[in-house]
Amino acid sequence: MPKMKTNRGAAKRFSRTASGGFKCNKSHRRHILTKKGTKRKRQLRAPSSIHSADVAIVKRMLPYS
């Protein structure tokens, strides 16, 4: 049986936490930053965890993580 392939797009976006969950960076931080408040931009810096409903999908895309 051949090896399972990792979804390379998902591998660049999600990383595994020590407790077995997944974390990702928040969106809306690339451009048009002048109209966004300082508090909003600061809060977008922190990584967020994947919602429990999406964990199974991410696990399937990252079989070896």
N, C-alpha and C positions, 0 to 999 in steps of 0.2 A: 504494500500500500504506500502511495507517495506521501511525502511530508505535507502537512498543512501549511498554507501560506499566510503570513501576517499581512493584514491590510496596512500598507505603508502610510497612507494618509492618516489613519487612526493612530499609528505608532508615533507620529510626529505631534499629535494633538493630546493624547492621553498618556498618563503614567500611573503606575501602580503605587498604592500607599502601603505602608508596613502592615496595616490591619486587613489588607486584601481588597480595599476599595479602589476607586480610580479618581484622579484629580485632573483638572484641565484649567486652562487660562480662560478668562472672561473675554467676551467680544466687545466691540465698539471702542477700541483703544488705538486704532491705527491712524485715523486722519479726522479732520474737522474737529479738532480738540479745543478750539478757541471758544466755542459756544457752550462747552461742557464745564461744569463747575469743578473747582479744585477737589472738593470732597468726593464727587462722583468719580473723577479720574484716579484718586487715591484708592478708592474702594475697588476699582477695576483691576488694580495691580495684584491683589491677593488671589491665589488660586482657589477655585471652588471644587466641590466634589460632585461627581455625577449623580443624578437622581436615581433612586433605587429602581425605577421602572426601566431605566436605560442600561443598567449594569450588565444584564444578560447579553444585550446586543454588543456591547463593547468587549465583553469576554470572548464572544465568538470571533470578533475581528482581531483580537490579540491573543492567540492560543498559547503563546510561549512566555507571556509576561507574568 
